[in-house]
Amino acid sequence: RPSSGGELPHSTGFTSQPVVRRANSAQNMMMDEDVEQASLMSFNDRPRAFPNMRSKTYSPLIFRILRKLNVRVVSIILLLCFGAIFYMGASTSPIILFVFIVCIFSFLLSIYLTKWVLAKDEGPPEMVQISDAIRDGAEGFFRTQYSTISKMAILLAFVILCIYLFRSLTPQQEAAGLGRAMSAYITVAAFLLGALCSGIAGYVGMWVSVRANVRVSSAARRSAREALQIAVRAGGFSALVVVGMAVIGIAILYSTFYVWLGVDSPGAMSVNDLPLLLVGYGFGASFVALFAQLGGGIYTKGADVGADLVGKVEQGIPEDDPRNPAVIADLVGDNVGDCAARGADLFESIAAEIISAMILGGTMAKKCKIEDPSGFILFPLVVHSFDLVISSIGILSIKGTRDASVKSPVEDPMAVLQKGYSLTIILAVLTFGASTRWLLYTEQAPSAWFSFALCGLVGIITAYAFVWISKYYTDYKHEPVRTLALASSTGHGTNIIAGVSLGLESTALPVLVISVAIISAYWLGNTSGLVDENGIPTGGLFGTAVATMGMLSTAAYVLTMDMFGPIADNAGGIVEMSQQPESVREITDLLDAVGNTTKATTKGFAIGSAALASFLLFSAYMDEVSAFASVSFKEVDIAIPEVFVGGLLGSMLIFLFSAWACAAVGRTAQEVVNEVRRQFIERPGIMEYKEKPDYSRCVAIVASAALREMIKPGALAIASPIVVGLVFRVLGYYTGQPLLGAKVVASMLMFATVSGILMALFLNTAGGAWDNAKKYIETGALGGKGSEAHKAAVTGDTVGDPFKDTAGPSIHVLIKMLATITLVMAPVFL
């Protein structure tokens, strides 16, 4: 819990001499009057300390319960759970059994990676003290934020339950005897499970980052390669857990419903219709991811902008300088905004893509009357199971130096990560081809599997293209960022103009790539040979689904690269605050700059996958409306005025949401700026290291502002499609247009997806380019740190902060959440 007031515990933790006491020991709580008065001590020997952000050690309730249980009891419970899971898997399909086995092995590997990372040393006590303060702040905010999100999730679950108790059922559900109450309970249970798993995914991302940061800092004192390896393996642990949880969660839900409802037995539900029961899971994941991304993004960028504007621009002190009162809040924000939020975000992406592909696979198998449709339905789960395997190989391929005592030249970390990604891509092509032959072969069209394998190849190439395009526009080795840095030499205004124009230009190539990918995959799917009873090709949409799976077939490795970014950023902050030698800071600066690029590439990857996944979810929505209305619903005519208005509302939603998200960061940053200025004025000794800044006050300000500001844009995103659908349903009822509500929502979803993709590309790329233009100048180009060009670049970076870390990442969560909420609420619009 953030403490109030300025008196903070302090120790000799920042001296470079041996220190026996730990930062948060009881002895360190004693005020040393002699040391406090020693204002003439040398720079390194002046006492500076960091606050405990909570009054006692915190661990989640489930961990506290498990620790109180006997080890044998826990072992028996785990064995019973594994037994039940494998029994359900065996009763459902051998494919599900395979998925369970791979996921469990990936969890075991993640445990190994955790032990490997935690076995590394934390460095000197001054590093540990800073790390403890960051960890306390991150865990404290995470606990408060997710407590708020969980209350909202329970309220929304109750609303969904009430709606489903009075909604209509599909003819298939009625024929299977699935009543309204049962359908309501299933959807609510799936929603809550999706929300819970998304929350756990976020916690895992934050848990590892706050423990790995100090170990990367310590390793940087020895070699850049060792620091890189620790950061990658820490990110790999989080990635394997997030992807594994998304896959095993849907697999358990699917097999539970399969066994419980007696699917495919006489008079029961068909397996083709089963994936429709999973849409609540995707909605729950999207709901938590949106608020996690909003809250975390507002927190991290409010603190970052406030710290930079006063510290770097007004006072001229370095980034992460210990004299800046907002610096701990900034470092905490990297963990809650980039690690926790991105874990929930990628979890939601994968869950939404799997569910939409399963729905489309089941629909196509029904139209083509395929005897055993389970391969087409479960194909997404197998693809991501192989993703866990090949990404693990890619993560483990990044080795440390064999002999730390031998000083080797510093390698380009991006080149090392790129080698691992290239290896993962090659393995993805091989395993994807094997998966299509195993699961998508059918006697009705013997060559269909090969067409779908080519669709997967299109997706893999698309993913690689997105990563390359994002790297080109955000890495300072390439022309765009260098041009932006050059614009900084003529002032703040030209920097902003250059950054905005770069962001706008960066939307062109990704849109062309997405367009080619969708058309190519649709054409390949249509020529697969699969036709319905009338001889009409039906594989087009499933082809785009397979391409989306191809794009996400390396998701675990891409998420690893993303998690690498904030861990490296935190490591640089710890090195700067603990006054390590310049050579160590050079290594962490290099890792940090690469981390900015990997974060930008991952956001580009996420937007591309969101575009394809939203196209699938849009198609799944139209299929669901057809099923509930018992009429064909294949087209949305935007020449109808009401439908066109729905499209306008969808586009407006993206702009209004972005405005509110950026404004929230601005208001939070203003509070931080005022607080930091106040401390510098009231405590002039801070600048001479004679007084301690009140770090916890800034942490408390940012935390409360983030929780307050995330509600309005989040509520807008959830309420908009429901309100629009209900209003136009009523209007359609009185004007004799029975499907008007569903049509308007479809138009809203379509336009919001298109606008959202372009807006997210613009915001993410512009923000990443501004950040790395600043980093490029800090390497010594154009006058280096403290020059006029550097000051202009800092201004651009502060403008880009809410773009790339709050509004941009939130938008691609938003467009998928709009799609999943329309899937869940589709019956309400009819």
DRENTOR-302443 format. One line per 5 residues: number of its first residue (from 1); their letters; for each residue z, x, y of C-alpha. Coordinates in steps of 0.2 Angstrom, whole numbers, plus 2048, in hexadecimal, padded with zeros to 3 digits. Last residue first. Layout:
NUM> a> Z:X:Y | ...
//
This chain:
830> lfvpa> 759:75B:7CE | 762:768:7D9 | 772:767:7D0 | 76A:76C:7BF | 764:77D:7C6
825> mvlti> 776:782:7CB | 778:790:7BF | 766:796:7C0 | 767:794:7D3 | 777:79F:7D3
820> talmk> 76E:7AC:7C9 | 75F:7AE:7D5 | 769:7AE:7E5 | 774:7BB:7DC | 765:7C6:7D9
815> ilvhi> 760:7C5:7EB | 771:7C8:7F1 | 774:7D8:7E6 | 764:7DF:7EE | 76B:7DA:7FF
810> spgat> 77C:7E2:7FD | 775:7F3:7FA | 76C:7F3:80B | 779:7EA:815 | 788:7F6:811
805> dkfpd> 784:807:80C | 772:80B:812 | 771:800:822 | 784:801:826 | 782:814:827
800> gvtdg> 771:815:82F | 777:812:840 | 785:81F:83E | 778:82B:837 | 76D:829:846
795> tvaak> 77B:82D:851 | 780:83C:847 | 76D:842:848 | 76E:841:85B | 77E:84C:85B
790> haesg> 775:858:850 | 766:859:85B | 771:85D:869 | 779:86B:860 | 78B:86A:858
785> kggla> 785:86F:847 | 774:877:845 | 768:87B:853 | 758:874:84C | 75C:879:83A
780> gteiy> 76D:880:835 | 771:877:825 | 779:86A:831 | 768:865:837 | 763:861:825
775> kkand> 773:857:822 | 76F:84C:832 | 75E:849:82C | 766:845:81B | 770:837:822
770> wagga> 762:830:82D | 756:830:81E | 763:827:813 | 766:819:820 | 753:817:823
765> tnlfl> 750:816:810 | 75E:809:80C | 75B:7FE:81B | 748:7FD:819 | 748:7FB:806
760> amlig> 755:7ED:808 | 74C:7E4:815 | 73B:7E4:80B | 744:7DF:7FA | 74E:7D1:803
755> svtaf> 73F:7CA:80C | 736:7C8:7FB | 745:7C2:7F2 | 74A:7B6:800 | 738:7AF:800
750> mlmsa> 739:7AB:7EE | 74A:7A4:7ED | 748:799:7FC | 737:792:7F4 | 740:78F:7E3
745> vvkag> 74F:786:7ED | 742:77B:7F5 | 739:777:7E5 | 74A:773:7DC | 74F:767:7EA
740> llpqg> 73E:75F:7EB | 73D:75B:7D9 | 73F:748:7DA | 734:746:7E9 | 735:733:7ED
735> tyygl> 73A:735:800 | 74C:730:7FD | 74F:73A:7EE | 746:749:7F5 | 752:749:804
730> vrfvl> 761:749:7F9 | 75A:757:7EF | 756:760:7FF | 768:760:805 | 76E:765:7F3
725> gvvip> 763:774:7F1 | 766:77A:803 | 778:779:801 | 778:782:7F0 | 76C:78F:7F6
720> saial> 776:793:805 | 788:792:7FF | 789:7A2:7F5 | 780:7AE:801 | 789:7A7:810
715> agpki> 79A:7A8:807 | 796:7BB:805 | 791:7BD:817 | 7A1:7B5:81D | 7AE:7BC:811
710> merla> 7AA:7CF:812 | 7B1:7D0:823 | 7C3:7CD:820 | 7C5:7D8:810 | 7BC:7E6:81A
705> asavi> 7C7:7E4:829 | 7D7:7E5:81F | 7D2:7F4:816 | 7CB:7FD:826 | 7DA:7FA:830
700> avcrs> 7E6:7FF:822 | 7DD:80F:81E | 7DD:813:831 | 7F0:812:832 | 7F2:81C:822
695> ydpke> 7EA:82B:82A | 7F6:82D:838 | 7F1:83E:83E | 7FE:84C:83D | 804:856:84C
690> kyemi> 803:868:851 | 7F1:86B:849 | 7EA:86F:85A | 7DF:85F:85B | 7EE:855:854
685> gprei> 7F9:85B:862 | 7F1:84F:86E | 7FA:840:865 | 7F9:831:871 | 7E7:835:876
680> fqrrv> 7E1:83B:865 | 7EA:82C:85C | 7E3:81F:868 | 7D1:826:866 | 7D3:825:853
675> envve> 7D9:813:854 | 7CC:80D:860 | 7BE:815:856 | 7C5:80D:846 | 7C6:7FB:84E
670> qatrg> 7B4:7FE:854 | 7AE:804:843 | 7B5:7F3:83B | 7AB:7E9:848 | 79B:7F3:845
665> vaaca> 79D:7F2:832 | 79F:7DF:833 | 78F:7DF:83F | 785:7E8:832 | 78A:7DB:824
660> wasfl> 788:7CC:830 | 776:7D2:835 | 771:7D5:823 | 777:7C4:81E | 76D:7BC:82D
655> films> 75D:7C5:829 | 75E:7C1:816 | 762:7AF:819 | 754:7AD:825 | 747:7B2:817
650> gllgg> 74F:7A4:80C | 74F:797:81A | 73D:79A:81E | 739:798:80B | 742:788:80B
645> vfvep> 739:782:81A | 729:785:811 | 72F:77A:803 | 733:76C:80F | 722:76D:817
640> iaidv> 718:76C:807 | 70B:77A:809 | 717:786:800 | 712:77E:7EF | 71E:784:7E2
635> ekfsv> 716:785:7D1 | 71B:785:7BE | 727:776:7BC | 721:76C:7AE | 72C:75C:7AB
630> safas> 73B:75A:7A0 | 746:75B:7B0 | 753:766:7A7 | 747:771:79D | 73A:773:7AB
625> vedmy> 748:777:7B7 | 74E:785:7AB | 73C:78C:7A9 | 73B:78D:7BD | 74B:796:7BE
620> asfll> 746:7A2:7B0 | 736:7A6:7BA | 741:7A9:7CA | 74D:7B4:7BF | 73E:7BE:7B9
615> fsala> 738:7C1:7CB | 74A:7C5:7D0 | 74A:7D2:7C2 | 73A:7DA:7C8 | 740:7DB:7DA
610> asgia> 752:7E0:7D5 | 74B:7EE:7CA | 741:7F5:7D9 | 751:7F2:7E5 | 75C:7FB:7D8
605> fgktt> 750:80A:7D7 | 74F:80B:7E9 | 762:80B:7EA | 763:818:7DC | 757:823:7E6
600> akttn> 762:821:7F6 | 771:826:7EC | 768:835:7E4 | 763:83B:7F5 | 774:839:7FD
595> gvadl> 77B:842:7EE | 76F:851:7F0 | 776:853:802 | 787:852:7FB | 784:85F:7EE
590> ldtie> 77D:86B:7FB | 78C:868:806 | 797:86A:7F7 | 790:87C:7F4 | 790:880:806
585> rvsep> 7A2:87B:808 | 7A7:887:7FA | 79E:895:803 | 7A7:890:813 | 7B8:894:80C
580> qqsme> 7C4:885:808 | 7CD:87C:817 | 7D5:86F:80C | 7CD:861:817 | 7BB:869:815
575> vigga> 7BD:86B:802 | 7C4:859:800 | 7B6:852:80A | 7A8:85B:801 | 7B0:855:7F0
570> ndaip> 7AF:843:7F7 | 79D:845:7FB | 79A:84C:7E9 | 7A3:83E:7E1 | 799:832:7ED
565> gfmdm> 788:838:7E7 | 78B:83B:7D5 | 78E:829:7D2 | 77C:826:7D7 | 775:833:7CB
560> tlvya> 780:82C:7BD | 779:81A:7C1 | 767:822:7BF | 76C:828:7AE | 773:818:7A8
555> atslm> 764:80E:7AF | 758:818:7A5 | 750:808:79C | 752:7FF:7AD | 73F:801:7B1
550> gmtav> 73A:7FD:79F | 745:7EE:79F | 73C:7E8:7AF | 72B:7EB:7A6 | 731:7E1:797
545> atgfl> 735:7D3:7A3 | 724:7D4:7AB | 71C:7D3:79A | 727:7C4:796 | 71F:7BC:7A5
540> ggtpi> 70D:7BF:79F | 710:7BC:78C | 70A:7AA:78C | 6F7:7AA:789 | 6F1:798:788
535> gnedv> 6EA:793:776 | 6F1:782:777 | 6FF:785:76B | 705:794:775 | 6FD:7A5:775
530> lgstn> 703:7B7:771 | 6F4:7C3:771 | 6FC:7D0:77C | 6EF:7CE:789 | 6FB:7C3:794
525> glwya> 708:7D0:792 | 6FD:7DE:798 | 6F7:7D3:7A7 | 709:7CF:7AC | 70E:7E1:7AA
520> siiav> 700:7E7:7B5 | 703:7DA:7C2 | 715:7DD:7C4 | 714:7F0:7C4 | 705:7F0:7D0
515> sivlv> 70F:7E5:7DC | 71F:7EF:7DA | 716:800:7DD | 70E:7F9:7ED | 71E:7F2:7F3
510> plats> 727:803:7F0 | 719:80C:7FA | 719:801:809 | 72C:7FF:80C | 72E:811:812
505> elgls> 724:80E:822 | 732:802:828 | 740:80F:824 | 736:81D:82C | 733:813:83C
500> vgaii> 745:80F:83E | 74A:821:83B | 73D:827:848 | 743:81A:855 | 755:81F:852
495> ntghg> 752:831:854 | 748:82F:863 | 756:825:86B | 763:832:867 | 75A:841:86F
490> tssal> 74B:84D:86F | 752:858:861 | 755:848:856 | 742:845:854 | 742:856:84A
485> altrv> 74F:84F:83E | 744:840:83B | 735:84B:838 | 73F:855:82C | 744:845:823
480> pehky> 732:83F:821 | 72B:850:81C | 734:854:80C | 742:860:808 | 74E:855:812
475> dtyyk> 74E:848:804 | 74E:836:80A | 73C:830:80B | 735:83B:7FC | 745:838:7F1
470> siwvf> 742:825:7F4 | 730:826:7EF | 734:831:7DF | 742:826:7D9 | 737:817:7DC
465> ayati> 728:81F:7D3 | 733:824:7C4 | 739:811:7C2 | 727:80B:7C4 | 722:817:7B6
460> igvlg> 730:810:7AB | 72B:7FF:7AF | 718:802:7AB | 71D:80A:79B | 727:7FB:796
455> clafs> 717:7F0:799 | 70E:7FD:78E | 71B:7F9:780 | 718:7E7:783 | 705:7E9:77F
450> fwasp> 70A:7F4:770 | 715:7E6:76A | 708:7D9:76B | 6FC:7E2:75F | 701:7D8:750
445> aqety> 6FF:7C7:759 | 705:7B9:74E | 70C:7C5:741 | 719:7CA:74E | 71F:7DB:754
440> llwrt> 72B:7DA:763 | 73B:7E0:75B | 737:7F1:752 | 727:7F5:75A | 72E:7F1:76B
435> sagft> 73D:7FC:768 | 734:80B:762 | 729:80B:771 | 738:80A:77C | 740:818:773
430> lvali> 732:824:776 | 72F:81F:788 | 742:820:78C | 743:831:784 | 736:838:790
425> itlsy> 73F:82F:79F | 750:837:799 | 749:848:799 | 741:845:7AA | 752:83F:7B1
420> gkqlv> 75B:84F:7AA | 74E:85A:7B2 | 750:850:7C2 | 762:853:7C3 | 760:866:7C1
415> ampde> 752:865:7CF | 75E:85B:7DA | 76C:868:7D8 | 760:876:7DF | 767:885:7D7
410> vpskv> 774:891:7DF | 770:8A3:7DA | 77B:8A9:7CC | 78C:8B1:7CE | 792:8B6:7BC
405> sadrt> 7A5:8B2:7BB | 7A1:8A0:7B6 | 799:8A5:7A6 | 78E:898:79E | 78A:88E:7AD
400> gkisl> 78C:87C:7AB | 780:871:7A1 | 776:862:7A6 | 76F:85C:795 | 77F:852:792
395> igiss> 779:845:79F | 768:843:798 | 76E:841:786 | 77A:834:78C | 76B:82C:795
390> ivldf> 761:82B:785 | 76F:823:77B | 775:816:788 | 763:811:78C | 760:80F:77A
385> shvvl> 76D:801:77B | 765:7FB:78A | 754:7F8:781 | 75E:7F0:773 | 766:7E3:77E
380> pflif> 755:7DF:787 | 74D:7DC:776 | 75A:7CF:770 | 74F:7BF:775 | 73E:7C6:76F
375> gspde> 746:7CD:75F | 750:7BD:75C | 740:7B2:75C | 73D:7B1:749 | 730:7A5:745
370> ikckk> 726:7A6:756 | 720:795:75C | 716:79D:76A | 71F:791:777 | 730:794:76F
365> amtgg> 72E:7A7:76E | 729:7A6:781 | 738:79C:786 | 744:7A7:77C | 73D:7B7:783
360> limas> 73D:7B0:795 | 750:7AC:793 | 754:7BD:78B | 74B:7C5:799 | 755:7BB:7A6
355> iieaa> 765:7C0:79D | 761:7D2:79C | 75B:7D4:7AE | 76B:7CB:7B5 | 777:7D6:7AA
350> isefl> 76E:7E6:7AF | 76E:7E2:7C1 | 780:7DC:7C1 | 787:7EC:7B9 | 77C:7F6:7C5
345> dagra> 785:7ED:7D4 | 797:7ED:7CC | 795:800:7CA | 78E:802:7DB | 79C:7F9:7E3
340> acdgv> 7A9:804:7DA | 7A0:814:7DD | 798:813:7EE | 7A3:807:7F8 | 7B4:809:7F0
335> ndgvl> 7B3:81C:7ED | 7A9:821:7FC | 7B5:816:806 | 7C4:820:801 | 7BC:830:809
330> daiva> 7B9:826:819 | 7CB:81F:819 | 7D1:831:817 | 7C7:837:826 | 7CC:82A:832
325> pnrpd> 7DA:834:83A | 7CF:843:83E | 7D9:853:83E | 7D5:856:82C | 7C3:859:830
320> depig> 7B8:84F:824 | 7A8:851:830 | 7AB:85F:83C | 7B3:85E:84D | 7A9:85A:85D
315> qevkg> 7B6:84F:864 | 7AB:841:86A | 79C:842:85E | 7A3:849:84E | 7B5:842:84F
310> vldag> 7B3:832:859 | 7A2:82C:853 | 7A3:834:842 | 7B4:82C:83D | 7B0:81B:843
305> vdagk> 79F:81B:83A | 7A7:821:82A | 7B6:815:82A | 7AB:806:82E | 79E:80D:821
300> tyigg> 7AA:80E:813 | 7B4:7FE:815 | 7A5:7F3:81A | 79B:7FA:80A | 7AA:7F7:7FF
295> glqaf> 7AD:7E5:805 | 79A:7E1:804 | 796:7EA:7F4 | 7A6:7E3:7EB | 7A2:7D1:7F2
290> lavfs> 790:7D2:7EB | 795:7DA:7DB | 7A2:7CD:7D7 | 796:7BE:7DA | 788:7C7:7D1
285> agfgy> 792:7CA:7C1 | 798:7B8:7C1 | 786:7B2:7C3 | 780:7BD:7B5 | 78D:7B6:7A9
280> gvlll> 78A:7A4:7AE | 778:7A6:7A9 | 77D:7A9:797 | 77B:797:791 | 768:798:795
275> pldnv> 767:7A6:788 | 76A:79A:77A | 75B:78F:77C | 74F:79A:771 | 75D:79B:764
270> smagp> 75B:788:761 | 76B:77D:763 | 772:774:754 | 76B:766:749 | 768:771:73A
265> sdvgl> 76E:783:73D | 765:78D:74A | 775:790:754 | 785:78B:74C | 78D:789:75D
260> wvyft> 79C:795:75A | 791:7A2:751 | 783:7A3:75E | 78F:7A0:76D | 799:7AF:767
255> sylia> 78A:7B9:763 | 783:7B7:775 | 793:7BA:77E | 796:7CA:773 | 785:7D0:777
250> igiva> 786:7CC:789 | 796:7D6:78B | 790:7E4:780 | 781:7E7:78B | 78A:7E6:79C
245> mgvvv> 798:7EF:796 | 78D:7FD:78F | 784:7FF:79F | 794:800:7A9 | 79D:80B:79D
240> lasfg> 78F:817:79B | 78C:818:7AE | 79F:81C:7B2 | 7A0:82A:7A5 | 78F:831:7AB
235> garva> 795:832:7BD | 7A4:83D:7B7 | 797:847:7AD | 78C:849:7BC | 79A:84E:7C8
230> iqlae> 7A1:85A:7BB | 790:862:7B8 | 78C:864:7CA | 79D:86D:7CE | 799:879:7BF
225> rasrr> 788:87C:7C6 | 78E:880:7D7 | 79A:88D:7D1 | 7AC:893:7D3 | 7B3:88B:7E2
220> aassv> 7A8:87C:7DF | 7B2:879:7CF | 7C1:874:7DA | 7B8:868:7E5 | 7B0:860:7D5
215> rvnar> 7C1:85E:7CE | 7C7:856:7DE | 7B9:849:7DD | 7BB:846:7CB | 7CB:83C:7CC
210> vsvwm> 7C6:830:7DA | 7B5:82E:7D2 | 7BB:829:7C1 | 7C6:81A:7C6 | 7B9:814:7D3
205> gvyga> 7AB:812:7C7 | 7B6:80B:7B9 | 7BD:7FE:7C6 | 7AC:7F8:7CA | 7A7:7F6:7B8
200> igscl> 7B8:7ED:7B5 | 7B4:7E1:7C3 | 7A2:7DD:7BC | 7AA:7DA:7AB | 7B6:7CE:7B3
195> agllf> 7A9:7C5:7BD | 79D:7C3:7AE | 7AC:7BD:7A3 | 7B0:7B0:7B0 | 79E:7AA:7B1
190> aavti> 79C:7A9:79E | 7AC:79F:79D | 7A7:793:7AB | 796:791:7A2 | 79D:78E:791
185> yasma> 7AA:782:798 | 79D:778:7A1 | 791:777:793 | 7A0:771:787 | 7A5:764:794
180> rglga> 793:75E:796 | 790:75C:784 | 787:767:778 | 781:75C:76A | 772:766:765
175> aeqqp> 766:758:76B | 76F:757:77B | 76D:76A:77E | 75B:769:77A | 758:75A:785
170> tlsrf> 75F:764:793 | 770:75E:79A | 774:755:7AB | 782:759:7B7 | 793:751:7B8
165> lyicl> 79E:75D:7AF | 793:76C:7B4 | 797:769:7C7 | 7AA:768:7C4 | 7AA:778:7B9
160> ivfal> 79F:781:7C6 | 7AC:77D:7D4 | 7BA:783:7C9 | 7B1:793:7C5 | 7AE:795:7D8
155> liamk> 7C1:794:7DB | 7C5:7A0:7CD | 7B8:7AC:7D5 | 7BF:7AB:7E6 | 7D0:7AF:7DF
150> sitsy> 7C9:7BE:7D5 | 7C0:7C4:7E5 | 7D0:7C5:7EF | 7D9:7CE:7E1 | 7CA:7D9:7E0
145> qtrff> 7CC:7DF:7F2 | 7DF:7E2:7F1 | 7DE:7EC:7E1 | 7CF:7F6:7E7 | 7D7:7F9:7F8
140> geagd> 7E6:801:7EF | 7DC:80A:7E3 | 7D2:812:7F0 | 7E0:817:7FC | 7EB:81E:7EE
135> riads> 7DC:828:7E7 | 7D8:82F:7F8 | 7EA:834:7FB | 7EB:83C:7EA | 7DB:846:7ED
130> iqvme> 7E1:84D:7FD | 7F1:853:7F5 | 7E8:85A:7E6 | 7DD:864:7F2 | 7EC:86C:7FA
125> ppged> 7F4:86F:7E9 | 7E7:87B:7E4 | 7D9:876:7D8 | 7D8:866:7CE | 7D4:86F:7BD
120> kalvw> 7C8:868:7B1 | 7CF:85E:7A2 | 7CC:84E:7AB | 7B9:851:7AA | 7B9:855:798
115> ktlyi> 7C5:847:794 | 7BA:83A:79D | 7AA:841:795 | 7B2:83E:784 | 7B8:82C:788
110> sllfs> 7A6:829:78E | 79F:82F:77E | 7AB:823:775 | 7A5:815:780 | 793:81A:77C
105> ficvi> 797:819:769 | 79E:807:76C | 78E:802:775 | 783:809:767 | 78C:800:759
100> fvfli> 78D:7EF:762 | 77A:7F0:766 | 776:7F4:753 | 781:7E5:74E | 777:7DA:75B
95> ipsts> 767:7DF:753 | 76E:7DC:741 | 76F:7C9:747 | 77C:7BC:74A | 788:7BC:73C
90> agmyf> 788:7CF:73B | 78C:7CF:74E | 79A:7C2:74D | 7A2:7CC:73F | 7A0:7DD:749
85> iagfc> 7A8:7D5:758 | 7B7:7CE:74D | 7B9:7DE:744 | 7B9:7E8:755 | 7C6:7DC:75C
80> lllii> 7D1:7DD:74C | 7D0:7F0:74D | 7D5:7F0:75F | 7E4:7E5:75C | 7E9:7F0:74D
75> svvrv> 7E8:800:757 | 7F2:7F8:766 | 7FF:7F3:759 | 800:804:752 | 801:80C:763
70> nlkrl> 810:800:767 | 80E:7F6:777 | 815:7FB:788 | 806:805:78C | 7FA:7F7:788
65> irfil> 804:7EB:794 | 803:7F8:7A3 | 7F0:7FB:79F | 7ED:7E8:7A0 | 7F6:7E7:7B0
60> psytk> 7EC:7F4:7B9 | 7F4:804:7BE | 7FE:808:7CE | 80A:817:7D2 | 816:812:7E0
55> srmnp> 818:810:7F2 | 805:811:7F6 | 7FA:81A:802 | 804:82A:800 | 800:834:810
50> farpr> 7F7:844:813 | 7FF:854:819 | 7FB:861:826 | 806:871:828 | 7FF:87F:832
45> dnfsm> 7FC:88E:827 | 7E9:88E:827 | 7E7:88F:83A | 7F5:89C:83D | 806:896:843
40> lsaqe> 809:894:856 | 80F:882:854 | 81D:886:849 | 828:878:84E | 824:86D:83F
35> vdedm> 827:87C:833 | 839:87E:839 | 83C:86C:838 | 837:86A:826 | 836:857:823
30> mmnqa> 83B:853:811 | 82F:847:808 | 827:857:800 | 837:859:7F6 | 834:848:7EE
25> snarr> 824:84D:7E6 | 814:845:7ED | 80A:855:7F1 | 810:85F:7E3 | 81C:86E:7E6
20> vvpqs> 819:87F:7E0 | 80D:885:7EE | 804:895:7EC | 7FC:89B:7FD | 7EC:893:804
15> tfgts> 7F7:888:80F | 7F2:875:80F | 7FF:86F:804 | 80E:875:80E | 814:864:80E
10> hpleg> 814:854:818 | 81A:842:816 | 813:837:824 | 81B:830:834 | 80E:827:83D
5> gsspr> 812:815:83A | 80C:809:82D | 80A:80D:81A | 7FB:808:811 | 800:800:800
//
